[in-house]
Amino acid sequence: MKAWRVAVIALSFLLLSGCLVTFKDPLPTTEAAPQALLGKWASKNAWGEPLNLHITRVGEHRYKAVSYPRAKPGQRDEYLFGVSRHGNRWYMSAPLPAKLGGHFILAGFEFDEKHELVVYNLDLEQIHQAIDQQALHGSTVETAEGAGVLVDSPMDQVFTYLDDPANADVFVEAVRYRRVGK
């Protein structure tokens, strides 16, 4: 679970008992992230340990997240990701290592009224239901972390599903970060 947990923390993505929703195609990243995303953030992991997250721009429409536990600053993990705005939501996407399927993860994020960075995961069971109802196409996949689902629908179809207000409950809050320093 460590590799996935670190990826989640690093990208402010999901921590959902090892069960992953992955996507065959990457998120189209044709725009810059909101300036508010960049900088230093802090949170706590599932065990209550303080975590630091530092997000920087590394190229046109590419970003790097560096995550490390506050108690062990030498244990840094770095991940590249892209962002895109679709409908009224911001999304971030990153490639996964081969042991987790080697495809892409997708998470939503927003800034709340307290200017905290709130990251949303996609609920595995809701995505399974969408596939069963043929709103999305995909299949169950086994990874080193357990059973997950690989969505192979085109991203236009994925966004049509995610943008539908009837599917708002597919998003589950995964983590909340507060700004550190200026």
Contacts in CASP RR format, 6 or more apart in sequence:
PFRMAT RR
TARGET T0000
AUTHOR 0000-0000-0000
METHOD contacts of the structure
MODEL  1
MKAWRVAVIALSFLLLSGCLVTFKDPLPTTEAAPQALLGKWASKNAWGEP
LNLHITRVGEHRYKAVSYPRAKPGQRDEYLFGVSRHGNRWYMSAPLPAKL
GGHFILAGFEFDEKHELVVYNLDLEQIHQAIDQQALHGSTVETAEGAGVL
VDSPMDQVFTYLDDPANADVFVEAVRYRRVGK
1 18 0 8 1.000
1 145 0 8 1.000
3 97 0 8 1.000
3 99 0 8 1.000
3 100 0 8 1.000
3 144 0 8 1.000
4 15 0 8 1.000
4 18 0 8 1.000
4 20 0 8 1.000
4 100 0 8 1.000
4 145 0 8 1.000
5 15 0 8 1.000
5 45 0 8 1.000
5 46 0 8 1.000
6 67 0 8 1.000
6 77 0 8 1.000
7 13 0 8 1.000
7 77 0 8 1.000
7 79 0 8 1.000
7 94 0 8 1.000
7 96 0 8 1.000
7 97 0 8 1.000
7 100 0 8 1.000
7 105 0 8 1.000
8 14 0 8 1.000
8 15 0 8 1.000
8 174 0 8 1.000
8 175 0 8 1.000
9 15 0 8 1.000
9 43 0 8 1.000
9 45 0 8 1.000
9 51 0 8 1.000
9 53 0 8 1.000
9 67 0 8 1.000
9 77 0 8 1.000
9 175 0 8 1.000
10 53 0 8 1.000
10 65 0 8 1.000
10 66 0 8 1.000
10 67 0 8 1.000
10 77 0 8 1.000
10 78 0 8 1.000
10 79 0 8 1.000
11 65 0 8 1.000
11 79 0 8 1.000
11 81 0 8 1.000
11 92 0 8 1.000
11 94 0 8 1.000
11 105 0 8 1.000
11 107 0 8 1.000
12 41 0 8 1.000
12 53 0 8 1.000
12 65 0 8 1.000
12 92 0 8 1.000
12 107 0 8 1.000
12 109 0 8 1.000
12 117 0 8 1.000
12 119 0 8 1.000
12 174 0 8 1.000
12 175 0 8 1.000
12 177 0 8 1.000
13 92 0 8 1.000
13 94 0 8 1.000
13 105 0 8 1.000
13 107 0 8 1.000
13 119 0 8 1.000
13 121 0 8 1.000
13 174 0 8 1.000
13 175 0 8 1.000
14 20 0 8 1.000
14 21 0 8 1.000
14 105 0 8 1.000
14 107 0 8 1.000
14 119 0 8 1.000
14 121 0 8 1.000
14 122 0 8 1.000
14 174 0 8 1.000
15 45 0 8 1.000
15 46 0 8 1.000
15 121 0 8 1.000
15 174 0 8 1.000
15 175 0 8 1.000
16 121 0 8 1.000
16 124 0 8 1.000
16 172 0 8 1.000
16 174 0 8 1.000
18 145 0 8 1.000
18 146 0 8 1.000
19 124 0 8 1.000
19 145 0 8 1.000
19 146 0 8 1.000
19 147 0 8 1.000
19 148 0 8 1.000
20 96 0 8 1.000
20 100 0 8 1.000
20 105 0 8 1.000
20 124 0 8 1.000
20 143 0 8 1.000
20 145 0 8 1.000
20 148 0 8 1.000
20 149 0 8 1.000
21 105 0 8 1.000
21 106 0 8 1.000
21 121 0 8 1.000
21 122 0 8 1.000
21 123 0 8 1.000
21 124 0 8 1.000
21 127 0 8 1.000
21 148 0 8 1.000
21 149 0 8 1.000
21 151 0 8 1.000
22 96 0 8 1.000
22 100 0 8 1.000
22 101 0 8 1.000
22 102 0 8 1.000
22 103 0 8 1.000
22 104 0 8 1.000
22 105 0 8 1.000
22 141 0 8 1.000
22 148 0 8 1.000
22 149 0 8 1.000
22 150 0 8 1.000
22 151 0 8 1.000
23 93 0 8 1.000
23 103 0 8 1.000
23 104 0 8 1.000
23 105 0 8 1.000
23 106 0 8 1.000
23 150 0 8 1.000
23 151 0 8 1.000
23 152 0 8 1.000
23 155 0 8 1.000
23 158 0 8 1.000
24 103 0 8 1.000
24 104 0 8 1.000
24 150 0 8 1.000
24 151 0 8 1.000
24 152 0 8 1.000
25 104 0 8 1.000
25 152 0 8 1.000
25 154 0 8 1.000
25 155 0 8 1.000
26 93 0 8 1.000
26 95 0 8 1.000
26 104 0 8 1.000
27 82 0 8 1.000
27 83 0 8 1.000
27 84 0 8 1.000
27 91 0 8 1.000
27 92 0 8 1.000
27 93 0 8 1.000
27 104 0 8 1.000
27 106 0 8 1.000
27 155 0 8 1.000
28 84 0 8 1.000
28 155 0 8 1.000
29 61 0 8 1.000
29 62 0 8 1.000
29 82 0 8 1.000
29 83 0 8 1.000
29 84 0 8 1.000
29 93 0 8 1.000
30 61 0 8 1.000
30 84 0 8 1.000
31 61 0 8 1.000
31 83 0 8 1.000
31 84 0 8 1.000
31 85 0 8 1.000
32 57 0 8 1.000
32 60 0 8 1.000
32 61 0 8 1.000
32 83 0 8 1.000
33 57 0 8 1.000
33 61 0 8 1.000
33 63 0 8 1.000
33 82 0 8 1.000
33 83 0 8 1.000
33 90 0 8 1.000
34 90 0 8 1.000
34 111 0 8 1.000
36 111 0 8 1.000
36 115 0 8 1.000
36 117 0 8 1.000
37 55 0 8 1.000
37 63 0 8 1.000
37 83 0 8 1.000
37 109 0 8 1.000
37 117 0 8 1.000
38 55 0 8 1.000
38 56 0 8 1.000
38 57 0 8 1.000
38 63 0 8 1.000
39 54 0 8 1.000
39 55 0 8 1.000
39 56 0 8 1.000
39 179 0 8 1.000
40 52 0 8 1.000
40 53 0 8 1.000
40 54 0 8 1.000
40 179 0 8 1.000
40 180 0 8 1.000
40 181 0 8 1.000
41 52 0 8 1.000
41 53 0 8 1.000
41 54 0 8 1.000
41 55 0 8 1.000
41 117 0 8 1.000
41 177 0 8 1.000
41 178 0 8 1.000
41 179 0 8 1.000
41 180 0 8 1.000
42 50 0 8 1.000
42 51 0 8 1.000
42 52 0 8 1.000
42 53 0 8 1.000
42 70 0 8 1.000
42 177 0 8 1.000
42 178 0 8 1.000
42 180 0 8 1.000
43 50 0 8 1.000
43 51 0 8 1.000
43 53 0 8 1.000
43 175 0 8 1.000
43 176 0 8 1.000
43 177 0 8 1.000
43 178 0 8 1.000
44 50 0 8 1.000
44 51 0 8 1.000
45 51 0 8 1.000
45 69 0 8 1.000
49 69 0 8 1.000
49 70 0 8 1.000
49 71 0 8 1.000
50 69 0 8 1.000
50 70 0 8 1.000
50 71 0 8 1.000
51 67 0 8 1.000
51 68 0 8 1.000
51 69 0 8 1.000
51 70 0 8 1.000
52 67 0 8 1.000
52 68 0 8 1.000
52 69 0 8 1.000
52 70 0 8 1.000
52 73 0 8 1.000
52 180 0 8 1.000
53 65 0 8 1.000
53 66 0 8 1.000
53 67 0 8 1.000
53 177 0 8 1.000
54 65 0 8 1.000
54 66 0 8 1.000
54 67 0 8 1.000
55 63 0 8 1.000
55 64 0 8 1.000
55 65 0 8 1.000
55 66 0 8 1.000
56 63 0 8 1.000
56 64 0 8 1.000
56 66 0 8 1.000
57 63 0 8 1.000
57 64 0 8 1.000
58 64 0 8 1.000
58 80 0 8 1.000
61 82 0 8 1.000
61 83 0 8 1.000
62 80 0 8 1.000
62 81 0 8 1.000
62 82 0 8 1.000
63 80 0 8 1.000
63 81 0 8 1.000
63 82 0 8 1.000
63 83 0 8 1.000
64 78 0 8 1.000
64 79 0 8 1.000
64 80 0 8 1.000
64 81 0 8 1.000
65 78 0 8 1.000
65 79 0 8 1.000
65 81 0 8 1.000
66 76 0 8 1.000
66 77 0 8 1.000
66 78 0 8 1.000
67 76 0 8 1.000
67 77 0 8 1.000
67 79 0 8 1.000
68 74 0 8 1.000
68 75 0 8 1.000
68 76 0 8 1.000
68 77 0 8 1.000
69 75 0 8 1.000
79 94 0 8 1.000
80 94 0 8 1.000
80 95 0 8 1.000
81 92 0 8 1.000
81 93 0 8 1.000
81 94 0 8 1.000
82 92 0 8 1.000
82 93 0 8 1.000
82 94 0 8 1.000
83 90 0 8 1.000
83 91 0 8 1.000
83 92 0 8 1.000
83 93 0 8 1.000
84 90 0 8 1.000
84 91 0 8 1.000
84 93 0 8 1.000
85 91 0 8 1.000
86 159 0 8 1.000
86 162 0 8 1.000
86 163 0 8 1.000
87 159 0 8 1.000
87 163 0 8 1.000
89 108 0 8 1.000
89 110 0 8 1.000
89 162 0 8 1.000
89 163 0 8 1.000
90 108 0 8 1.000
90 109 0 8 1.000
90 110 0 8 1.000
91 106 0 8 1.000
91 107 0 8 1.000
91 108 0 8 1.000
91 109 0 8 1.000
92 106 0 8 1.000
92 107 0 8 1.000
92 108 0 8 1.000
92 109 0 8 1.000
92 119 0 8 1.000
93 104 0 8 1.000
93 105 0 8 1.000
93 106 0 8 1.000
93 107 0 8 1.000
94 104 0 8 1.000
94 105 0 8 1.000
95 102 0 8 1.000
95 103 0 8 1.000
95 104 0 8 1.000
96 102 0 8 1.000
96 103 0 8 1.000
96 104 0 8 1.000
96 105 0 8 1.000
99 143 0 8 1.000
99 144 0 8 1.000
100 143 0 8 1.000
100 144 0 8 1.000
100 145 0 8 1.000
101 141 0 8 1.000
101 143 0 8 1.000
101 150 0 8 1.000
103 150 0 8 1.000
106 122 0 8 1.000
106 158 0 8 1.000
107 119 0 8 1.000
107 120 0 8 1.000
107 121 0 8 1.000
107 122 0 8 1.000
107 174 0 8 1.000
108 119 0 8 1.000
108 120 0 8 1.000
108 171 0 8 1.000
109 117 0 8 1.000
109 118 0 8 1.000
109 119 0 8 1.000
109 120 0 8 1.000
110 118 0 8 1.000
110 120 0 8 1.000
111 117 0 8 1.000
111 118 0 8 1.000
112 118 0 8 1.000
112 176 0 8 1.000
114 178 0 8 1.000
115 179 0 8 1.000
116 176 0 8 1.000
116 177 0 8 1.000
116 178 0 8 1.000
116 179 0 8 1.000
117 176 0 8 1.000
117 177 0 8 1.000
117 178 0 8 1.000
117 179 0 8 1.000
118 173 0 8 1.000
118 175 0 8 1.000
118 176 0 8 1.000
118 177 0 8 1.000
119 173 0 8 1.000
119 174 0 8 1.000
119 175 0 8 1.000
119 176 0 8 1.000
119 177 0 8 1.000
120 171 0 8 1.000
120 172 0 8 1.000
120 173 0 8 1.000
120 174 0 8 1.000
121 171 0 8 1.000
121 172 0 8 1.000
121 173 0 8 1.000
121 174 0 8 1.000
122 170 0 8 1.000
122 171 0 8 1.000
122 172 0 8 1.000
123 169 0 8 1.000
123 170 0 8 1.000
123 171 0 8 1.000
123 172 0 8 1.000
124 148 0 8 1.000
124 149 0 8 1.000
126 167 0 8 1.000
126 169 0 8 1.000
126 170 0 8 1.000
127 136 0 8 1.000
127 149 0 8 1.000
127 151 0 8 1.000
127 170 0 8 1.000
128 140 0 8 1.000
128 149 0 8 1.000
130 136 0 8 1.000
130 161 0 8 1.000
130 167 0 8 1.000
130 170 0 8 1.000
131 137 0 8 1.000
131 138 0 8 1.000
131 139 0 8 1.000
131 149 0 8 1.000
131 151 0 8 1.000
135 161 0 8 1.000
136 151 0 8 1.000
136 153 0 8 1.000
136 157 0 8 1.000
136 158 0 8 1.000
136 161 0 8 1.000
137 151 0 8 1.000
137 152 0 8 1.000
137 153 0 8 1.000
137 157 0 8 1.000
138 149 0 8 1.000
138 150 0 8 1.000
138 151 0 8 1.000
138 152 0 8 1.000
138 153 0 8 1.000
139 149 0 8 1.000
139 150 0 8 1.000
139 152 0 8 1.000
140 147 0 8 1.000
140 148 0 8 1.000
140 149 0 8 1.000
140 150 0 8 1.000
141 147 0 8 1.000
141 148 0 8 1.000
141 149 0 8 1.000
141 150 0 8 1.000
142 148 0 8 1.000
151 158 0 8 1.000
153 161 0 8 1.000
161 167 0 8 1.000
161 170 0 8 1.000
162 170 0 8 1.000
END
